[in-house]
Each structure stands twice: as C-alpha cells, then as structure tokens.
Amino acid sequence: MKKLCKSFEKHFGIKYNTKMSLPPRIILDTNVLFSALRSRLGVSFQLLSMVGQSRFELQVSAPLIAEYEAVLKRGQLALSDTQIDDVIDFVCAQSEHHKFFYLWRPVLKDPDDDFLLELAVKSQASIVTWNVADFKKANTLGVEVITPKQLFQLLENPP
C-alpha cells in the first residue's frame, strides 16, 4: 500500500494520508446530515450544531451538495424545502469547496459512494458516516472512515 501511495504521490502529486488531525478535515456523509435533521437527540445533531465553531473543517463538492439536496428533499423530514435549502446553504458557507477531474469508479461496495472517496482523497479528509461497512476499501487509498460517534469522542477528548 505504501509503495502504491508513494508512486501516486510522485507521479500525480496526490497524497493519500487522511489520518485525523486537529482540527479534523471531514466529509459528512448524507446519512449523517439526514440523521441530524431528523432528530435533535443524537450525535449527528450535536455534530451539525458544531458547524461553524472551528471544531472541524468541512469539505464539500458539487456532487455531495447535489446528493444532500436530493436526499433531504424526499419528504421524509419535518422541514420545508426552504428550510432544507437554508441548512445546505449554511453547510456550504462553512465548508471548503473542492472540484476534481478524475473518476476512480467503482471502488466501493456502493458505487454511488465513490464520489465521497474521491473527495476524501482530493481534500485529504476523513469520511464521517454511519455506513462504515460500505467504505471498507477506502483504506486502500489511505482514507480514514469513522462514525459520527467516533468523531464526537475525538472532539470532546482530543489526544
């Protein structure tokens, strides 16, 4: 793995080291944002409440924002489309935006999640998701995948 990563770094200038640093660079999977908006009781909501407090650095891309909008507006939340737009606008305003022009698909169990892996590599960020099992192959590219609970624990008890 290290040899492959060194080769890609040498030839393409891409580093594959997304091990958690402070403040952590993270990508919130759509399921985390959905959970946060569905209930104020869980750790997902606590993490969403921390957006804008410099506790972590959110990373987004156009495909991720499009997925946020499509999933959150399916009518399963007690929020209007305008309220959802406000949440997404706030997330965008508090995030670092990335464009990428390469596609490594399919790599993951769910090919619809591959754009998250691409964003993680590009932004050198960790993926925060409740579906860790879907991202098992992310470690082959040096991408760390953690649950919202693990991130929350890291933020509350830094090393």
N, C-alpha and C positions, 0 to 999 in steps of 0.2 A: 504494500500500500504506500509506504513512504517513498519508494522508488518511483511509483506512478505519479504521486503528487509532486515530487521534485522535478520530474520530467515535464509535467504540465506547467509548473511554475517557470521553469527555464525557457520553454518554447512559447508559451502563451501569456506569461505574466500573471497567471491566476494562482492565488494561494488558496489552499484548502485547509484552513485551520480556523474552525469556528468555535473552539473551546471557549466557554463562558468567561468573560472578563467583566470588570465593573466600570462604569455601568454596562450591563449586558446589551448587546445588539441582538434584537429579537424580531421574529416574524410571528404575528398572531395568526394561527390558522383560523379559518372561518368558523369552525365549530366552537372555538373559544369565545369569539365575539358574539356568536349566536347565544351561547350559554349565558354570557354576561347580560345580554339584553332580555333574556327570558326570565331570569331570577336575580334578585339582589342578594341572595343568601350565600352564594358560592364564591369560590376563589376566583373564578373568571370575572365576576363583577368587581371584586377587590382589585384585580389587575387593571381592568378597564378604568377604574376610579383613579389609578396611579398615572394614567396617561397625562403627559404634560408636567409631571413633577420631577423630571430628570432622573428618575429611578432606573429607567432603561431607555434605550434608543430604538424606537420602532422603525422598521424597514418595510416599504411597500413598493408595489409595481402596478402598472395599469391592469394586468390580468388579475391580480389579487383584489384590487378595488372593484373590478367588474364582478368578481365572484362574491365579494361581500354584498354588493347591491342585489345581485340575482337571488342569493340565498335568503338574505334578510327580508326581502320583499315578497316572499312566497305566501304571506298571510298567516304565518304561524306565530307571530309576535303581537303583543298588545300595543303596538306602536303604529302610527300612521307612516305613510311613505315619506312625508315631510320630516317627521321626527327621525326616521332612519337616515334620510339624507343629511340631517344635522349631525348625527353621530359619525357617519362616514366622513363628512367634511372636517369634523374635529380631528378624527384619526389622521386624515391626510395632512392637516395643518401641523400636526405634532410629529410627523414622520419624515424620514429621509426617503426620497423617491429614487427609484432605480429603473434604468432601461437596460435590456440585454438583448443581444442579437444572435444568440446561439440556442439550439434546442437539443437537449440530450433526452430523447424520449423513445420508448418508455423505459424508465429505470425502476420506478416504484411499483408496488403492488397495485395501486390505483393510479393509472396514467393521468387522471385528472389532477393529481397532486404534484406532478413533475415540475410544474412551473414554480411551486414553492421551493423545491430543491434548487432549481436554477437561481432563484432569488437569493437563497441562503448562500450559495457559492459566490455569487456576484457581490453580495453585501457583507460577506464574512459574518453572518449572523446565525444564531441558533433558531430552530423551529420550535414553537410552543404549540402543542396540540394535545387533545385528549386521545387521539388515534395514533399513539406511538408505534403500534404494530405495523401500520401502513407505511412507516418510514424506516423500516429495518435496514434497507440498502443505502440509506443516506450516509451511514458511517463509512462506506467505501469511498466517499468523496470528502471525508473529514468533517461532515456536518453533524453537529450535536442536536439531538431531538429530545426535548424534555416536556413534561406535563406542566400545566399551569400551577399545580400544587408545588412541584419542584422549584419552579421559578420563584414563586411566592416565598418559599422557605429560604431560598438563596438571598432574596431581597431583605427578608426580615433578620437573617443571621449570616451576614457576609463573612467570608473566610478571613 
